[in-house]
Amino acid sequence: MSVPAEPQAANDQDMAAAGAPTEGQRKWLRRGLSEPGGKLPLFDDFGQKINERTVRSCVDKGWAEPWFNNPLKPDWVVCKLTDTGRQAVAD
């Protein structure tokens, strides 16, 4: 009698639970690869603010870290990519 194989990650939430960034997280983190100091953007390609859940989740997993406080917009978290974040999105 054989043990059934575990199913592969079927969606982004399964991948995140396994320790890999979701597609949305990966897209945001990759943008820091080409920025000085690994600065991560506050806005997406369409000018929309990056979802706070995406930012907080990446910080919680160690892929990003707060860089400095924005005195004009204290509720905005300005982050930079960590070495762990670079490894998480390495191709």
Secondary structure as UniProt FT lines:
FT   HELIX           12..17
FT   TURN            18..19
FT   HELIX           23..31
FT   TURN            32..34
FT   HELIX           36..38
FT   TURN            45..46
FT   HELIX           52..60
FT   TURN            61..62
FT   STRAND          64..69
FT   TURN            74..75
FT   STRAND          77..81
FT   HELIX           83..88
//
